Amino acid sequence: MVNPAPAPVPEIVGRAEPLSRLAGMLDRATTGGSAILISGEPGAGKTTFTGAVARMATGAGFQVLTCTGVESETEVGLAGLHELLRVAINRAGELPPQHRDALLSVFGIGPPAAPDRLLLTLAVYGLLTHLADEQPLLLVVEDAHWMDEPTVNMIGFLAQRVTDTAIVMVVTRRPDDSEALGTLGLDEILIDRLTEPDARTLVRHRHPAIRDHVLRQVLNEADGNPLALVELSGEAMDRGHDEATDPPVQVPVRARLESGYVARFEALSPQTQDLLLLAAASSETSLPELTAAAKCLGLDMDALTDAEDDGLVVITATDVSFRHPLIRSAIYQRASLYRRIRVHRTLAQALSDNDPPRAAWHRAAATLGRDEAVARDLENAARIGTSRGNHAAAMRALEKAVHLTPAPGDQARRLALAAQAARLAGLPEATRRLSALAADTSADPETHGELAMIRIAADVTDGTRSSDPIDLLQQGLRTARDGHADIAVNLIAGAAVLGHSRGMPDGLQARIEQALAELPVPESDPRCVIARTVLAPTSHADTTGPLIRAFALDDANLSTWIISGLAIAAESLQDWPLAVRCWSAAAERYRASGALSDLFTVRARLSVALLAHDRLGEALREAEAVAHSATGMDLPSAVAFTAAVTAHVHAWQGRPATAPEPGSDRVDVDAVLAWSAGIVALTQGLLPQAYTALCATAGHPGTALLAIADLAEAAAGAGHAGDVRAALAGAARQAESLGSPLATMLVHRGYALLGENTDEHCLRALRVPDADLYPLQTARTRLVYGEWLRRNGRIPEARAELTAAATSFEQAGARPWLARTRIALSAAGAIPPAS
């Protein structure tokens, strides 16, 4: 039971409206949670504001969990998550085993678990909702602009889902410090500077005896910044309010505040200064950690009480925290280089056994010049980050390692690793930047080959055009001439797959096939088989089809990149059950590795394969599950695929549907969009529009074959039957070469719709082996055949076909097709049309 939120704390001057808004959010928490973003410049009072909200929440019966971002060179990732959950992690045992193990492994206190970032996110959500079921929760995330990207991503996930829980989330940041937080879509409250009346009230409340001329000077210098008002008025009172002062020099507020903090710091004993510098240099504020480091330097922790008495820090039983982030940065920046190196070395020593990644960062911060041993430590830290699915932290560690690496070859290698980590973390700009740096640093063919594959993968996921099929072929040919056949296969096969998705320039297909034939590798190499299949499926289906299926059934030793290639090859062969199998296997691999960009891209492709396989419900669920994350991670191809699938399924189900307009630079994406637009128009009875849309699928042969029966239906109804006969004949040749049940069935239905031997073609379509793998396409054929049978007076046969079609449509929720079938049944005297 939540008690009514108490009135806002009176000493919070000038914030009545935002505090009232937060009080309302707390009051409504039991009927639905909410999240809010609090923005304000340094010193605006964000921490004071959230402190007041936390007191209100505590008084209303909430449990309050907090975490704070820290400006530090030693951040290794997920530190914000650690701080947020440290008092609740003991409840992890109440979660399902998979969630429990994922959460405990990140905290390093449980058995090793697969680094599944999605699973971890769900585990955090599950733990918080479990706590909120017992007691409403207030989550306070302060200074999110300094938090590591994995924690920010998790904040975004939670913020979008608290509406169904008794959780209120308050996130603070500086207004212009974080692009990532700008994408969360949260309502925002700006904590602005105080008006002059409110500023006067604040100073008078703290110092009733302050003289008017001193107050005017403080107000002028502080310019409405609450922290400056507090600090400058305090300084004035310490000086003595009768003391004459010179007219104020216009110094920026932040510089003036930092100067004051440094003066107070320097007035403390050397031992207290060392303790404060240790705390300022650390990315965490754990009291046991600081105590261990102090012991290394022979410092007495009791000396820290002088800093607490001076108002610089707050000490609890578990933490030492600076009263304001400006205090931390001022102390650290003013310290001499020697003292910084000394404290970083000390922290590295204290952390070496329990937290090697952070120890490596502290060693790096204490290193001048290049040092291969420290660079190796950072590479090991990156490896640990990768093993935990924390690719953004791995990227930062590798990038830092590059600056410490003496040998250019090792620099390039680590830059390539950093580029790959950036790609896996879903950071396209960083991927391009690091790839370019690595390419400029080394001429090594292996490194350049790895970079090319990273760029191909980035093109596929984020839609950038940093690779070109022709350039990849030429690089592959050069690499082959230099004796690096294995790298050359990757590049040339990559050119084939990229050309398949973008559209193959004239003559490139033949050049790639010739290059593959001349490489000194077996024809049965999976990469060569995939490349030949996507280049010319009808020419190679007899030889590559059995190999593709054999590889897919025994994929344990294949890379995830190869498995994704097998899925694309299966699509080219129109083997949709196999495509679903391969995309699903690739998704599981990417899920386990925490490669979120790849995961969402592959799941979007999986939704298309499920759609082609007539598994509408599964296709829609997959598309809807991926769409939001793909949008947030700026994965345009995945967004387009999922939007097309959603519109397509909605059209099948008779729900309002609008397919996005084609317009990407990928023919595979645009063809699926065109197919969906055609289906939407077809179910709405807009046959001319359907015909126009479906003609646009011709840019991608595989999708054009999927849409051929739809095109024939639209053409027959729009008066363009003669215009599609050539396309239908070409599709018939494709279907015969591929041996695909679906393609064969669609071609026969297409001919039937054009009125060519309808009886024969419908029967041949229905008798295709494995036609039952595609129940909805079979039902549509039965509908076409049933309507033809009724028109030709074969009523009992018509009723049988139409009844079977109606059953399939009803089971799939395909309402427009069911309605049309019921009308046909009614005309055949079987049942009245549905109301």
LOTINU-148832 format. One line per 5 residues: number of its first residue (from 1); their letters; for each residue x, y, z of C-alpha. Coordinates in steps of 0.02 Angstrom, whole numbers, m for minus. Example, Ala and Ser with C-alpha at 12.3 -4.5 7.8 and 13.67 -1.06 7.14 Angstrom:
<rs>
1	AS	615/m225/390  684/m53/357 $
</rs>
This chain:
<rs>
1	MVNPA	0/0/0  74/169/m51  44/310/71  0/480/m4  160/569/m53 $
6	PAPVP	207/699/78  219/882/32  379/935/m58  526/977/52  517/1165/88 $
11	EIVGR	704/1202/69  696/1154/m116  670/1330/m180  595/1366/m349  556/1185/m393 $
16	AEPLS	375/1172/m335  304/1128/m506  425/985/m550  416/918/m372  226/917/m383 $
21	RLAGM	238/823/m547  352/692/m469  236/678/m319  96/638/m439  201/503/m522 $
26	LDRAT	233/425/m352  49/433/m308  1/342/m468  136/208/m457  23/70/m394 $
31	TGGSA	m86/87/m550  60/106/m670  241/159/m665  324/298/m762  494/370/m808 $
36	ILISG	555/548/m822  715/632/m882  783/776/m776  903/892/m868  1005/1034/m798 $
41	EPGAG	1176/1116/m808  1310/1077/m678  1255/1152/m512  1072/1170/m564  1020/1061/m417 $
46	KTTFT	981/895/m501  1054/797/m355  961/904/m227  802/881/m327  817/692/m337 $
51	GAVAR	862/687/m154  698/775/m115  605/653/m227  690/507/m139  635/573/30 $
56	MATGA	457/594/m34  462/416/m100  531/344/62  393/432/158  266/357/39 $
61	GFQVL	328/180/70  443/158/m81  608/67/m86  737/180/m167  879/115/m276 $
66	TCTGV	1008/235/m344  1161/239/m456  1272/381/m515  1379/398/m670  1560/446/m640 $
71	ESETE	1674/546/m754  1826/432/m760  1961/364/m873  1944/194/m790  1763/149/m831 $
76	VGLAG	1750/m32/m888  1563/m53/m914  1405/m97/m819  1467/m3/m666  1300/87/m656 $
81	LHELL	1209/m79/m652  1321/m142/m512  1283/11/m406  1097/8/m441  1073/m173/m390 $
86	RVAIN	1206/m200/m258  1080/m193/m114  959/m307/m206  1074/m435/m287  1047/m554/m141 $
91	RAGEL	869/m577/m210  934/m644/m376  909/m822/m312  721/m795/m327  733/m775/m516 $
96	PPQHR	720/m916/m644  888/m1008/m655  940/m932/m823  904/m755/m764  987/m786/m595 $
101	DALLS	1147/m853/m674  1157/m712/m802  1142/m581/m665  1261/m663/m542  1392/m692/m677 $
106	VFGIG	1399/m506/m714  1428/m472/m530  1563/m606/m527  1480/m700/m384  1400/m846/m473 $
111	PPAAP	1436/m984/m597  1496/m933/m770  1348/m903/m886  1330/m874/m1072  1352/m686/m1103 $
116	DRLLL	1175/m653/m1164  1142/m466/m1153  957/m487/m1187  945/m618/m1052  1038/m503/m932 $
121	TLAVY	921/m359/m972  770/m470/m942  850/m531/m780  869/m352/m718  690/m313/m768 $
126	GLLTH	630/m471/m684  722/m432/m522  656/m254/m516  477/m303/m553  490/m441/m422 $
131	LADEQ	544/m311/m294  408/m191/m351  276/m324/m325  320/m320/m140  355/m134/m121 $
136	PLLLV	346/10/m247  516/59/m316  596/226/m354  748/207/m468  861/359/m470 $
141	VEDAH	992/360/m607  1102/514/m586  1225/587/m711  1176/462/m844  1283/558/m970 $
146	WMDEP	1435/480/m887  1370/303/m883  1438/166/m993  1336/124/m1147  1276/m48/m1090 $
151	TVNMI	1201/30/m934  1122/170/m1038  1046/40/m1155  975/m51/m1006  903/112/m938 $
156	GFLAQ	816/134/m1105  745/m41/m1100  680/m20/m923  611/155/m953  502/92/m1094 $
161	RVTDT	428/m47/m988  394/24/m814  214/71/m857  156/m103/m812  246/m103/m644 $
166	AIVMV	249/m7/m481  414/74/m530  453/259/m549  617/297/m637  704/465/m628 $
171	VTRRP	855/491/m742  964/647/m733  1085/715/m859  1162/874/m925  1060/944/m1070 $
176	DDSEA	1190/929/m1207  1303/787/m1146  1218/631/m1209  1151/589/m1381  1111/412/m1325 $
181	LGTLG	992/470/m1189  904/584/m1312  839/430/m1403  747/361/m1251  589/457/m1292 $
186	LDEIL	558/505/m1110  464/658/m1051  590/786/m992  594/916/m854  723/1054/m869 $
191	IDRLT	795/1110/m702  839/1288/m752  928/1427/m659  830/1510/m519  739/1673/m543 $
196	EPDAR	809/1818/m444  669/1809/m312  697/1623/m289  886/1649/m282  863/1780/m146 $
201	TLVRH	749/1661/m50  877/1520/m60  1021/1628/4  916/1710/140  853/1540/196 $
206	RHPAI	1032/1479/222  1107/1642/284  972/1755/361  1103/1880/421  1186/1911/253 $
211	RDHVL	1202/2096/214  1111/2167/62  1269/2224/m30  1347/2050/m7  1187/1967/m64 $
216	RQVLN	1184/2075/m222  1363/2025/m262  1324/1840/m235  1170/1851/m345  1268/1938/m481 $
221	EADGN	1410/1811/m480  1301/1655/m464  1180/1708/m602  1043/1594/m535  1147/1435/m522 $
226	PLALV	1092/1355/m356  1258/1272/m316  1350/1436/m347  1225/1528/m238  1256/1408/m95 $
231	ELSGE	1446/1402/m111  1475/1587/m145  1361/1644/m6  1450/1524/111  1618/1596/60 $
236	AMDRG	1552/1771/87  1491/1730/261  1656/1645/303  1748/1803/252  1637/1908/363 $
241	HDEAT	1491/2001/291  1560/2174/336  1723/2142/242  1740/2252/89  1758/2161/m77 $
246	DPPVQ	1814/2216/m248  1686/2220/m390  1669/2045/m456  1773/1989/m603  1667/1894/m729 $
251	VPVRA	1731/1716/m705  1629/1568/m769  1527/1491/m628  1604/1319/m649  1782/1386/m642 $
256	RLESG	1740/1490/m488  1663/1340/m399  1807/1224/m443  1932/1353/m381  1840/1360/m215 $
261	YVARF	1837/1171/m199  2023/1160/m237  2061/1290/m104  1966/1188/25  2054/1030/m34 $
266	EALSP	2226/1109/m17  2186/1169/158  2169/988/216  2311/880/280  2419/786/151 $
271	QTQDL	2349/620/213  2169/679/188  2216/747/16  2286/577/m35  2128/490/21 $
276	LLLAA	2020/611/m77  2129/590/m231  2113/401/m218  1924/421/m214  1926/545/m359 $
281	ASSET	2032/429/m467  1923/277/m437  1772/242/m545  1681/168/m395  1653/234/m219 $
286	SLPEL	1661/72/m120  1727/102/55  1811/m71/65  1900/m38/m101  1959/133/m45 $
291	TAAAK	2015/59/121  2119/m74/32  2202/58/m77  2234/170/74  2318/25/161 $
296	CLGLD	2439/8/14  2491/188/43  2493/173/232  2351/299/251  2232/308/398 $
301	MDALT	2050/311/341  2003/414/493  2086/562/408  1941/564/285  1824/631/419 $
306	DAEDD	1905/802/399  1844/805/218  1671/753/274  1669/890/406  1717/1015/269 $
311	GLVVI	1569/959/163  1671/886/20  1617/704/40  1481/600/121  1535/439/208 $
316	TATDV	1418/295/241  1448/118/303  1482/60/124  1529/212/19  1624/372/4 $
321	SFRHP	1538/492/m116  1580/669/m167  1446/795/m126  1448/855/m306  1534/789/m465 $
326	LIRSA	1624/956/m483  1718/920/m321  1783/755/m390  1838/829/m556  1916/983/m474 $
331	IYQRA	2022/878/m356  2078/757/m491  2118/891/m621  2217/1000/m499  2326/856/m436 $
336	SLYRR	2502/845/m504  2544/712/m633  2655/624/m506  2514/611/m378  2390/547/m509 $
341	IRVHR	2511/412/m566  2541/363/m386  2356/340/m345  2318/247/m507  2460/126/m473 $
346	TLAQA	2395/101/m298  2218/68/m358  2285/m55/m488  2377/m148/m350  2222/m153/m240 $
351	LSDND	2111/m216/m383  2230/m337/m468  2160/m494/m387  1973/m455/m382  1945/m346/m535 $
356	PPRAA	2080/m367/m671  1991/m259/m802  1983/m107/m688  2159/m141/m628  2216/m137/m810 $
361	WHRAA	2132/31/m836  2218/103/m683  2386/38/m745  2351/122/m911  2309/286/m825 $
366	ATLGR	2475/274/m732  2577/242/m890  2673/375/m988  2719/331/m1166  2698/160/m1244 $
371	DEAVA	2702/m1/m1144  2661/m169/m1225  2634/m256/m1058  2499/m133/m1007  2424/m140/m1181 $
376	RDLEN	2412/m329/m1163  2325/m307/m996  2196/m196/m1081  2174/m322/m1221  2141/m453/m1088 $
381	AARIG	2016/m334/m1008  1931/m320/m1178  1927/m509/m1192  1839/m518/m1022  1715/m385/m1079 $
386	TSRGN	1679/m483/m1238  1655/m644/m1139  1522/m553/m1037  1438/m482/m1192  1500/m307/m1149 $
391	HAAAM	1566/m260/m1322  1564/m72/m1292  1683/m93/m1143  1793/m206/m1250  1801/m73/m1385 $
396	RALEK	1856/61/m1260  1988/m52/m1184  2060/m97/m1355  2060/83/m1413  2154/133/m1256 $
401	AVHLT	2274/m13/m1283  2315/52/m1458  2383/214/m1384  2502/112/m1275  2555/m13/m1410 $
406	PAPGD	2733/9/m1480  2724/m99/m1637  2621/m36/m1787  2566/m214/m1829  2494/m239/m1655 $
411	QARRL	2414/m68/m1663  2323/m116/m1823  2272/m284/m1753  2199/m204/m1596  2112/m69/m1698 $
416	ALAAQ	2031/m206/m1803  1975/m294/m1644  1908/m129/m1578  1813/m101/m1741  1734/m272/m1727 $
421	AARLA	1688/m240/m1545  1610/m74/m1595  1509/m160/m1730  1448/m293/m1610  1401/m157/m1487 $
426	GLPEA	1295/m72/m1621  1405/83/m1640  1415/116/m1828  1511/281/m1820  1644/204/m1707 $
431	TRRLS	1653/52/m1820  1691/159/m1972  1816/268/m1880  1914/123/m1805  1911/25/m1968 $
436	ALAAD	1983/174/m2061  2120/197/m1931  2165/13/m1939  2173/17/m2130  2288/170/m2124 $
441	TSADP	2401/88/m1995  2439/m76/m2081  2465/m149/m2255  2446/m327/m2192  2327/m425/m2307 $
446	ETHGE	2253/m523/m2162  2210/m365/m2066  2135/m285/m2221  2035/m443/m2252  1966/m439/m2076 $
451	LAMIR	1922/m255/m2095  1831/m290/m2258  1725/m422/m2172  1686/m301/m2031  1630/m171/m2158 $
456	IAADV	1521/m298/m2249  1437/m346/m2086  1412/m162/m2043  1334/m132/m2213  1213/m275/m2185 $
461	TDGTR	1162/m218/m2010  1163/m27/m2010  1135/4/m2195  1292/105/m2227  1381/90/m2395 $
466	SSDPI	1559/71/m2334  1586/m81/m2447  1562/m107/m2632  1548/m277/m2718  1667/m227/m2858 $
471	DLLQQ	1797/m163/m2735  1782/m321/m2633  1810/m428/m2788  1964/m328/m2836  2033/m338/m2659 $
476	GLRTA	2001/m526/m2661  2093/m547/m2826  2243/m448/m2760  2243/m549/m2599  2237/m712/m2698 $
481	RDGHA	2385/m657/m2805  2482/m622/m2644  2454/m802/m2591  2316/m777/m2460  2183/m890/m2535 $
486	DIAVN	2081/m910/m2375  2061/m722/m2353  2023/m706/m2539  1878/m829/m2525  1801/m724/m2387 $
491	LIAGA	1815/m566/m2490  1750/m638/m2653  1607/m731/m2568  1568/m570/m2475  1558/m480/m2643 $
496	AVLGH	1431/m610/m2701  1321/m593/m2546  1330/m403/m2547  1289/m397/m2732  1142/m513/m2700 $
501	SRGMP	1068/m391/m2573  1107/m229/m2665  1087/m282/m2844  1223/m353/m2956  1308/m230/m3075 $
506	DGLQA	1321/m287/m3256  1454/m419/m3282  1498/m436/m3098  1413/m604/m3076  1519/m685/m3211 $
511	RIEQA	1678/m606/m3144  1643/m671/m2967  1604/m846/m3030  1766/m847/m3131  1866/m785/m2981 $
516	LAELP	1792/m922/m2870  1834/m1054/m3000  2016/m998/m3007  2045/m999/m2819  2147/m1146/m2752 $
521	VPESD	2009/m1202/m2634  1888/m1350/m2647  1724/m1317/m2736  1638/m1389/m2584  1704/m1250/m2471 $
526	PRCVI	1546/m1182/m2387  1590/m1004/m2435  1606/m1049/m2619  1446/m1150/m2614  1350/m1005/m2535 $
531	ARTVL	1422/m881/m2660  1378/m986/m2813  1203/m1017/m2745  1160/m834/m2718  1241/m783/m2883 $
536	APTSH	1144/m904/m2993  1029/m1021/m2895  944/m1092/m3049  1111/m1135/m3129  1187/m1218/m2976 $
541	ADTTG	1038/m1288/m2879  1074/m1468/m2929  1251/m1462/m2861  1244/m1331/m2722  1071/m1372/m2653 $
546	PLIRA	1119/m1540/m2575  1278/m1463/m2503  1184/m1315/m2428  1062/m1435/m2343  1202/m1548/m2281 $
551	FALDD	1298/m1401/m2207  1141/m1336/m2121  1106/m1503/m2040  1282/m1514/m1968  1328/m1334/m1924 $
556	ANLST	1419/m1361/m1758  1589/m1320/m1833  1531/m1178/m1944  1548/m994/m1901  1392/m891/m1872 $
561	WIISG	1434/m790/m2027  1429/m952/m2129  1264/m1004/m2051  1188/m836/m2099  1256/m863/m2274 $
566	LAIAA	1172/m1033/m2279  1007/m948/m2235  1026/m826/m2380  1070/m971/m2495  916/m1068/m2434 $
571	ESLQD	808/m918/m2476  884/m913/m2650  837/m1096/m2669  660/m1055/m2607  685/m1181/m2467 $
576	WPLAV	597/m1085/m2331  595/m1219/m2195  784/m1226/m2213  798/m1036/m2211  698/m1030/m2049 $
581	RCWSA	812/m1162/m1973  971/m1070/m2021  911/m896/m1970  855/m968/m1803  1024/m1051/m1775 $
586	AAERY	1115/m890/m1818  1003/m791/m1700  1042/m908/m1556  1228/m890/m1590  1219/m700/m1594 $
591	RASGA	1109/m698/m1440  1238/m800/m1345  1381/m686/m1398  1287/m526/m1357  1304/m461/m1537 $
596	LSDLF	1145/m359/m1532  1157/m277/m1703  1182/m445/m1786  1048/m524/m1678  911/m400/m1725 $
601	TVRAR	961/m401/m1908  954/m590/m1915  789/m596/m1820  715/m473/m1945  768/m590/m2086 $
606	LSVAL	694/m734/m1987  527/m644/m1982  528/m634/m2173  570/m820/m2186  429/m864/m2066 $
611	LAHDR	312/m758/m2171  363/m849/m2331  339/m1014/m2238  156/m967/m2201  190/m954/m2014 $
616	LGEAL	101/m787/m1996  83/m782/m1807  266/m822/m1776  320/m699/m1911  219/m558/m1832 $
621	REAEA	281/m596/m1656  461/m596/m1715  440/m435/m1814  355/m344/m1671  487/m405/m1547 $
626	VAHSA	627/m339/m1656  553/m177/m1724  574/m66/m1570  753/m120/m1534  802/m108/m1718 $
631	TGMDL	735/70/m1723  826/118/m1564  990/45/m1629  970/128/m1800  965/m32/m1903 $
636	PSAVA	868/27/m2056  865/m138/m2149  796/m230/m1997  668/m91/m1971  612/m104/m2153 $
641	FTAAV	599/m294/m2152  498/m296/m1991  383/m156/m2051  352/m252/m2212  315/m413/m2119 $
646	TAHVH	198/m324/m1998  100/m242/m2139  96/m405/m2236  27/m507/m2091  m97/m371/m2043 $
651	AWQGR	m162/m373/m2222  m184/m562/m2214  m278/m540/m2050  m388/m399/m2112  m315/m271/m1993 $
656	PATAP	m274/m93/m2047  m110/m102/m2140  4/18/m2231  165/m49/m2304  313/72/m2304 $
661	EPGSD	366/139/m2472  519/57/m2550  668/174/m2558  821/92/m2480  981/56/m2574 $
666	RVDVD	953/m132/m2557  852/m226/m2686  813/m367/m2563  735/m245/m2439  640/m147/m2572 $
671	AVLAW	572/m306/m2652  500/m367/m2486  424/m194/m2457  346/m199/m2631  277/m373/m2602 $
676	SAGIV	196/m318/m2440  123/m162/m2522  49/m273/m2657  m30/m391/m2530  m105/m243/m2435 $
681	ALTQG	m182/m175/m2595  m238/m348/m2651  m334/m383/m2490  m415/m211/m2503  m473/m248/m2680 $
686	LLPQA	m361/m113/m2754  m302/m218/m2902  m217/m82/m3007  m116/m24/m2856  m76/m205/m2812 $
691	YTALC	m15/m236/m2989  98/m83/m2987  173/m129/m2819  201/m311/m2862  287/m268/m3026 $
696	ATAGH	421/m185/m2919  472/m353/m2844  559/m392/m3008  719/m311/m2944  754/m462/m2834 $
701	PGTAL	724/m631/m2919  694/m726/m2758  558/m609/m2696  484/m594/m2871  461/m782/m2871 $
706	LAIAD	374/m775/m2701  256/m641/m2768  222/m717/m2941  49/m787/m2902  m1/m623/m2817 $
711	LAEAA	60/m529/m2971  m41/m643/m3085  m198/m615/m2979  m177/m427/m2980  m137/m425/m3167 $
716	AGAGH	m289/m531/m3211  m403/m415/m3112  m323/m253/m3176  m324/m300/m3359  m137/m336/m3375 $
721	AGDVR	m142/m525/m3396  m43/m520/m3557  92/m413/m3478  143/m543/m3349  151/m699/m3456 $
726	AALAG	337/m676/m3489  372/m654/m3302  268/m809/m3266  362/m911/m3396  526/m856/m3317 $
731	AARQA	462/m903/m3145  413/m1075/m3213  591/m1103/m3272  658/m1049/m3103  539/m1164/m3009 $
736	ESLGS	585/m1312/m3118  772/m1283/m3091  755/m1257/m2904  635/m1400/m2871  551/m1292/m2738 $
741	PLATM	376/m1351/m2685  322/m1173/m2646  387/m1099/m2809  309/m1240/m2910  140/m1218/m2824 $
746	LVHRG	142/m1028/m2849  182/m1043/m3034  40/m1164/m3065  m81/m1051/m2972  m19/m904/m3073 $
751	YALLG	m60/m993/m3236  m231/m1042/m3167  m269/m861/m3122  m228/m809/m3300  m354/m936/m3362 $
756	ENTDE	m230/m1056/m3440  m289/m1236/m3412  m356/m1186/m3241  m415/m1361/m3197  m248/m1441/m3237 $
761	HCLRA	m140/m1308/m3155  m241/m1303/m2994  m233/m1491/m2978  m46/m1491/m3013  m20/m1355/m2882 $
766	LRVPD	m118/m1453/m2752  m24/m1614/m2791  151/m1539/m2772  250/m1645/m2647  265/m1557/m2479 $
771	ADLYP	133/m1428/m2526  62/m1452/m2352  216/m1360/m2284  131/m1202/m2349  m50/m1214/m2287 $
776	LQTAR	m104/m1037/m2330  m36/m1040/m2506  m121/m1209/m2527  m284/m1133/m2461  m272/m989/m2585 $
781	TRLVY	m251/m1116/m2725  m404/m1209/m2662  m500/m1046/m2660  m453/m1008/m2841  m496/m1186/m2892 $
786	GEWLR	m659/m1189/m2794  m717/m1028/m2874  m675/m1097/m3047  m764/m1261/m3009  m920/m1169/m2953 $
791	RNGRI	m923/m1061/m3108  m910/m1219/m3212  m1053/m1306/m3122  m949/m1434/m3025  m1033/m1389/m2861 $
796	PEARA	m989/m1538/m2750  m804/m1524/m2795  m812/m1336/m2770  m887/m1355/m2597  m749/m1477/m2546 $
801	ELTAA	m608/m1362/m2603  m688/m1206/m2529  m727/m1291/m2363  m545/m1348/m2347  m486/m1172/m2390 $
806	ATSFE	m603/m1093/m2262  m539/m1208/m2126  m358/m1157/m2159  m399/m971/m2169  m500/m978/m2007 $
811	QAGAR	m359/m1068/m1915  m236/m934/m1972  m351/m788/m1934  m345/m736/m2118  m511/m643/m2113 $
816	PWLAR	m515/m563/m2287  m480/m729/m2371  m604/m817/m2257  m739/m690/m2302  m706/m713/m2487 $
821	TRIAL	m712/m903/m2466  m877/m894/m2372  m952/m790/m2511  m898/m922/m2636  m968/m1060/m2524 $
826	SAAGA	m1132/m967/m2511  m1140/m952/m2699  m1110/m1140/m2706  m1258/m1166/m2588  m1152/m1224/m2441 $
831	IPPAS	m1165/m1089/m2306  m1227/m910/m2299  m1094/m774/m2303  m1025/m717/m2136  m1105/m563/m2064 $
</rs>
